[in-house]
Amino acid sequence: MITPHGEVETPMFMPVGTQATVKALDTRDIVESSAQIILANTYHLYLRPGMEVLERAGGIHHFMKWQKPILTDSGGFQVFSLGKQIEEQNMTKITEEGVHFISYLDGTKHFFSPEKAIEVQRQIGADIIMAFDECTPDAATAAYAQEALDRTHRWARQCYEYWESQQRQSSYGSYQALFGIIQGAQHQDLRRHSAQVITQLDFDGIAVGGETVGYNMPVTIEIMEWLRDLLPEHKPRYLMGLGLNPQDIIDAVINGVDIFDCVAPTRLARNGALYSGTLNTEGEKWVLDSSFDKGRLNIGNSQFAEDQRVIQPGCDCTTCKYGYSRSYLRHLYKTQELAYYRLASIHNVRFMVRLSEALRQAILA
């Protein structure tokens, strides 16, 4: 993919920088991880620091001193997920025109229409932006899922038309790619119908969203199998929120996925879980160290108290290259030293980026 801030090779893992930062890392750390692109969150940036601050800074790239590509989600997932968590307080109301919601920060009232979601992303200045959609819960009935899907499709057309009216540009004059999002929960007929509707619009890429995606891998792969023959070969495919385990990424790529993102690498790092393992020669399976659960070592375990090895021998992340031992990292983790969160996150982010690089090499081999 070619963007105003550089080219992106796929398949690729996209670190999540929700609030214009990948948690525990500074921009230099992200650059040194060789990440090609990061994700920022429209909902959170809209609420804080706000559009005026970002516009005065010249957009998100200048604001966070990151000169590579950025993708923003539309804010739809957060509007619905945060509203679901506090629905007893009537924090979210869905209408045909958009979504009314109350800020979780200060209780102020806000409204996102499809046009507003695109305009906010224009002001943020991302290279790739997402259409506004309704993220349907897995437990939704077929009737509700159909209603939500119809709304998502209407909103997708409104997003597309507004994007075209703004000459497909950010507020700073550079081209912004727009991706459409396929919804439909766990209903095969709705997913396929959504794919047919979304691909009729000339979006630059196609995303697959929903509560299941990335959290229930058997169902996620099944959804991709339902959609595979309907998705255009020449447009990137983005599975939103996928990347908890290394094998998840491998399985997604085998099923034709180009882009994935997840908060898991930094979240797991903060909680003491560090990735380990290697890609097999066929590029189809993650070979785990048999002593670690799911390809992760739990650095808080007593077995690492005097272990002078790096997290993963041969890893080229800054943490491993500098020689920080498992023993030292365990000490930092146990004493809750802030340095631990950075060093652990550096390893986990680079690990996922390096896995994507290995998959690209396996595809080309």
For each residue, the residues with C-beta under 8 A, 3 or more apart:
1: 7 8 10 69 128 177 205 236
2: 7 8
3: 6 7 8 37 69 127 128 175 177
4: 69 127 174 175
5: 61 67 68 69 70 127
6: 3 36 67 68 69
7: 1 2 3 36
8: 1 2 3 12 36 37 69
9: 12 36 360
10: 1 236 258 259 360
11: 249 252 253 257 258 259 260 356 359 360 363
12: 8 9 36 37 258 259 260 353 356 360
13: 35 243 249 260 261 262 352 353 355 356
14: 35 37 38 39 71 259 260 261
15: 22 30 33 35 38 39 261 265 266 349 352 353
16: 22 38 39 41 261 262 263 266
17: 20 21 22 30 38 39 40 64 66 70
18: 21 23 39 40 41 44 263
19: 40 41 44 45 48
20: 17 40 45 60 63 64
21: 17 18 25 26 64
22: 15 16 17 25 29 30 38 266 345 349
23: 18 263 266 267 270 341 345
24: 266 269 270 341 342 344 345
25: 21 22 29 30 33 266 342 345 346 349
26: 21 29 30
27: 30 31 64 65 66
28: 31 32
29: 22 25 26 32 33 318 342 345 346 349
30: 15 17 22 25 26 27 33 35 38 66 349
31: 27 28 34 35 66 68
32: 28 29 318 346 350
33: 15 25 29 30 317 346 349 350 353
34: 31 350 353 354 357
35: 13 14 15 30 31 38 68 349 353
36: 6 7 8 9 12 68 69 353
37: 3 8 12 14 68 69 70 71 127 128
38: 14 15 16 17 22 30 35 66 68 69 70 71
39: 14 15 16 17 18 70 71 72 73 261
40: 17 18 19 20 45 60 70 71 72 124 126
41: 16 18 19 44 45 72 73 75 78
42: 45 46 72 73 74 75 117 120 121 124 130
43: 46 47 73 75 77 78 79 82
44: 18 19 41 47 48 78
45: 19 20 40 41 42 48 49 50 54 60 72 124
46: 42 43 50 51 75 110 120
47: 43 44 50 103 104 105 110
48: 19 44 45 105
49: 45 53 54
50: 45 46 47 53 54
51: 46 54 55 120 123 124
52: 55 56
53: 49 50 56 57 63
54: 45 49 50 51 57 59 60 63 123 124 125
55: 51 52 58 59 123 171
56: 52 53
57: 53 54 60 62 63
58: 55 61 62 63 125 172
59: 54 55 62 63 123 124 125 170 171 172
60: 20 40 45 54 57 63 64 66 70 72 124 125 126
61: 5 58 64 65 66 67 70 125
62: 57 58 59 65
63: 20 53 54 57 58 59 60
64: 17 20 21 27 60 61
65: 27 61 62
66: 17 27 30 31 38 60 61 70
67: 5 6 61
68: 5 6 31 35 36 37 38
69: 1 3 4 5 6 8 36 37 38 127 128
70: 5 17 37 38 39 40 60 61 66 125 126 127 128
71: 14 37 38 39 40 126 127 128 129 130 261
72: 39 40 41 42 45 60 121 124 126 128 129 130
73: 39 41 42 43 76 77 78 130 240
74: 42 117 118 121 129 130 131 132 133 159 181
75: 41 42 43 46 78 79 112 117 120 132
76: 73 79 80 99 112 117 130 132 133 134 135 181
77: 43 73 80 81 135 209 240 241
78: 41 43 44 73 75 81 82
79: 43 75 76 82 83 92 99 101 112
80: 76 77 83 84 92 99 134 135
81: 77 78 84 85 135
82: 43 78 79 85 86 91 92 101 104
83: 79 80 86 87 91 92 99 101
84: 80 81 87 92 137
85: 81 82
86: 82 83 89 91 104
87: 83 84 90 91 92
88:
89: 86 102
90: 87 93
91: 82 83 86 87 101 102 104
92: 79 80 82 83 84 87 99 100 101 102
93: 90 99 100 101
94: 99 134 151
95: 98 99 100
96: 151 154
97: 113
98: 95 111 112 113 114 116 132 155
99: 76 79 80 83 92 93 94 95 111 112
100: 92 93 95 109 110 111
101: 79 82 83 91 92 93 109 110 111 112
102: 89 91 92 107 108 109 110
103: 47 106 107 108 109 110
104: 47 82 86 91
105: 47 48 108
106: 103
107: 102 103
108: 102 103 105
109: 100 101 102 103
110: 46 47 100 101 102 103
111: 98 99 100 101 116
112: 75 76 79 98 99 101 116 117 120 132
113: 97 98 116 117 132 158
114: 98 117 118 131 132 155 156 158 159 162
115: 118 119 158 159 162
116: 98 111 112 113 119 120
117: 42 74 75 76 112 113 114 120 121 131 132 159
118: 74 114 115 121 122 129 131 132 159 162 163 166 178
119: 115 116 122 123 162 166
120: 42 46 51 75 112 116 117 123 124
121: 42 72 74 117 118 124 126 129 130 176
122: 118 119 125 129 166 169 170 171 176
123: 51 54 55 59 119 120 170 171
124: 40 42 45 51 54 59 60 72 120 121 170
125: 54 58 59 60 61 70 122 170 171 172 174
126: 40 60 70 71 72 121 129 170 176
127: 3 4 5 37 69 70 71 174 175 176 177
128: 1 3 37 69 70 71 72 176 177 178 179 204 205
129: 71 72 74 118 121 122 126 163 176 177 178 179
130: 42 71 72 73 74 76 121 133 178 179 181 207
131: 74 114 117 118 155 156 159 160 178 179 180 181 203
132: 74 75 76 98 112 113 114 117 118 155 156 159
133: 74 76 130 152 155 156 181 183 209
134: 76 80 94 148 149 151 152 155 183
135: 76 77 80 81 183 209 210 211
136: 140 144 145 148 149 183 184 185 210 211
137: 84 140 185 211
138: 185 186 210 211 212 216
139:
140: 136 137 144 145 148 185
141: 144 145
142: 145 146 187 190
143: 146 147
144: 136 140 141 147 148
145: 136 140 141 142 148 149 184 185 187 190
146: 142 143 149 150 190
147: 143 144 150 151
148: 134 136 140 144 145 151 152 183
149: 134 136 145 146 152 153 183 184 190 193 194
150: 146 147 153 154
151: 94 96 134 147 148 154 155
152: 133 134 148 149 155 156 181 183 194
153: 149 150 156 157 194 197 198
154: 96 150 151 157 158
155: 98 114 131 132 133 134 151 152 158 159
156: 114 131 132 133 152 153 159 160 180 181 197 198 201
157: 153 154 160 161 201
158: 113 114 115 154 155 161 162
159: 74 114 115 117 118 131 132 155 156 162 163 178 180
160: 131 156 157 163 164 178 180 201 202 203
161: 157 158 164 165
162: 114 115 118 119 158 159 165 166
163: 118 129 159 160 166 168 176 178
164: 160 161 167 168
165: 161 162
166: 118 119 122 162 163 169
167: 164
168: 163 164 175 176 178
169: 122 166 173 174 175 176
170: 59 122 123 124 125 126 173 174 175 176
171: 55 59 122 123 125
172: 58 59 125
173: 169 170
174: 4 125 127 169 170
175: 3 4 127 168 169 170
176: 121 122 126 127 128 129 163 168 169 170
177: 1 3 127 128 129 204 205
178: 118 128 129 130 131 159 160 163 168 203 204
179: 128 129 130 131 203 204 205 206 207 236 238
180: 131 156 159 160 198 199 201 203 205 206 207
181: 74 76 130 131 133 152 156 198 207 208 209 240
182: 191 194 195 198 206 207 208 209 227
183: 133 134 135 136 148 149 152 190 191 194 209 210
184: 136 145 149 187 190 191 192 193 194 210
185: 136 137 138 140 145 190 191 210 211 212
186: 138 212 219 223
187: 142 145 184 190 191
188: 191 192 226
189: 192 193
190: 142 145 146 149 183 184 185 187 193 194
191: 182 183 184 185 187 188 194 195 223 226 227
192: 184 188 189 195 196 226 227 230
193: 149 184 189 190 196 197
194: 149 152 153 182 183 184 190 191 197 198
195: 182 191 192 198 199 206 227 230 231
196: 192 193 199 200 230
197: 153 156 193 194 200 201
198: 153 156 180 181 182 194 195 201 203 206
199: 180 195 196 203 206 230 231 232
200: 196 197
201: 156 157 160 180 197 198
202: 160
203: 131 160 178 179 180 198 199 206 235
204: 128 177 178 179 235 236
205: 1 128 177 179 180 235 236 237 238 259
206: 179 180 182 195 198 199 203 231 232 235 236 237 238
207: 130 179 180 181 182 237 238 239 240
208: 181 182 213 223 224 227 237 238 239 240
209: 77 133 135 181 182 183 213 240 241
210: 135 136 138 183 184 185 213 223
211: 135 136 137 138 185 215
212: 138 185 186 215 216 219 220 223
213: 208 209 210 220 223 239 240 241 242
214: 217 220 239 240 241 242 243 244 248 260 262
215: 211 212 220 241 244
216: 138 212 219 220
217: 214 220 221 245 248 251
218: 221 222
219: 186 212 216 222 223
220: 212 213 214 215 216 217 223 224 239 242 248 252
221: 217 218 224 225 251 252 255
222: 218 219 225 226
223: 186 191 208 210 212 213 219 220 226 227
224: 208 220 221 227 228 239 252 255 256 257
225: 221 222 228 255
226: 188 191 192 222 223
227: 182 191 192 195 208 223 224 230 231
228: 224 225 231 255 256
229:
230: 192 195 196 199 227
231: 195 199 206 227 228 235 237 256
232: 199 206 235
233:
234:
235: 203 204 205 206 231 232
236: 1 10 179 204 205 206 258 259
237: 205 206 207 208 231 256 257 258 259
238: 179 205 206 207 208 257 258 259 260
239: 207 208 213 214 220 224 242 252 257 259 260
240: 73 77 181 207 208 209 213 214 261
241: 77 209 213 214 215 261 262
242: 213 214 220 239 248 249 252 257 260 261 262
243: 13 214 248 249 260 261 262 264 265 352
244: 214 215 248 262 264
245: 217 248 249 264 286 294 295
246: 249 250 275 277 286 295 351 352 355
247: 250 251 285 286 295
248: 214 217 220 242 243 244 245 251 252
249: 11 13 242 243 245 246 252 253 260 352 355 356 359
250: 246 247 253 254 279 283 284 285 286 355 359
251: 217 221 247 248 254 255
252: 11 220 221 224 239 242 248 249 255 257 260
253: 11 249 250 256 257 359 363
254: 250 251 284
255: 221 224 225 228 251 252
256: 224 228 231 237 253
257: 11 224 237 238 239 242 252 253 260
258: 10 11 12 236 237 238
259: 10 11 12 14 205 236 237 238 239
260: 11 12 13 14 214 238 239 242 243 249 252 257
261: 13 14 15 16 39 71 240 241 242 243
262: 13 16 214 241 242 243 244 265
263: 16 18 23 266 267
264: 243 244 245 267 268
265: 15 243 262 268 269 275 345 348 349 351 352
266: 15 16 22 23 24 25 263 269 270 345 348 349
267: 23 263 264 270 271
268: 264 265 271 273 274 275 296 348
269: 24 265 266 272 273 274 341 344 345 347 348
270: 23 24 266 267 341 344 345
271: 267 268
272: 269 298 299 300 333 344
273: 268 269 296 297 298 299
274: 268 269 296 297 299 311 312 329 344 347 348
275: 246 265 268 295 296 312 347 348 351 352
276: 288 289 292 295 296 297 311 312
277: 246 286 287 288 289 292 295 312
278: 286 287
279: 250 283 285 286 287 355 358 359 362
280: 283 284 285 286 287
281:
282: 285 362
283: 250 279 280 358 359 361 362 363 365
284: 250 254 280
285: 247 250 279 280 282
286: 245 246 247 250 277 278 279 280 295 355
287: 277 278 279 280
288: 276 277 292 294 295
289: 276 277 292 295 297
290:
291: 297
292: 276 277 288 289 295 296 297 298
293: 296 298
294: 245 288
295: 245 246 247 275 276 277 286 288 289 292
296: 268 273 274 275 276 292 293
297: 273 274 276 289 291 292 301 304 311 326
298: 272 273 292 293 301
299: 272 273 274 304 311 326 329 330 333 344
300: 272 304 330 333 334
301: 297 298 304 330
302: 305
303: 307
304: 297 299 300 301 307 326 327 329 330
305: 302 327 330
306: 327
307: 303 304 325 326 327 330
308: 325 326 327
309: 313 325 326
310: 313 315 319 320 323 324 325 326
311: 274 276 297 299 315 317 319 320 324 326 329 347
312: 274 275 276 277 315 320 347 351
313: 309 310 320
314: 320
315: 310 311 312 320 321 347 350 351 354
316: 320 321 350 354
317: 33 311 320 321 346 347 350 351 354
318: 29 32 321 322 346 350
319: 310 311 322 324 329 343 344 346 347
320: 310 311 312 313 314 315 316 317 323 324 347
321: 315 316 317 318
322: 318 319
323: 310 320
324: 310 311 319 320 328 329 343
325: 307 308 309 310 328 329
326: 297 299 304 307 308 309 310 311 329 330
327: 304 305 306 307 308 330 331
328: 324 325 331 332
329: 274 299 304 311 319 324 325 326 332 333 340 343 344
330: 299 300 301 304 305 307 326 327 333 334
331: 327 328 334 335 337
332: 328 329 335 337 339 340 343
333: 272 299 300 329 330 336 337 340 344
334: 300 330 331
335: 331 332
336: 333 340
337: 331 332 333 340
338: 341 342
339: 332 342 343
340: 329 332 333 336 337 343 344
341: 23 24 269 270 338 344 345
342: 24 25 29 338 339 345 346
343: 319 324 329 332 339 340 346 347
344: 24 269 270 272 274 299 319 329 333 340 341 347 348
345: 22 23 24 25 29 265 266 269 270 341 342 348 349
346: 25 29 32 33 317 318 319 342 343 349 350
347: 269 274 275 311 312 315 317 319 320 343 344 350 351
348: 265 266 268 269 274 275 344 345 351 352
349: 15 22 25 29 30 33 35 265 266 345 346 352 353
350: 32 33 34 315 316 317 318 346 347 353 354
351: 246 265 275 312 315 317 347 348 354 355
352: 13 15 243 246 249 265 275 348 349 355 356
353: 12 13 15 33 34 35 36 349 350 356 357
354: 34 315 316 317 350 351 357 358
355: 13 246 249 250 279 286 351 352 358 359
356: 11 12 13 249 352 353 359 360
357: 34 353 354 360 361
358: 279 283 354 355 361 362
359: 11 249 250 253 279 283 355 356 362 363
360: 9 10 11 12 356 357 363 364
361: 283 357 358 364 365
362: 279 282 283 358 359 365
363: 11 253 283 359 360
364: 360 361
365: 283 361 362
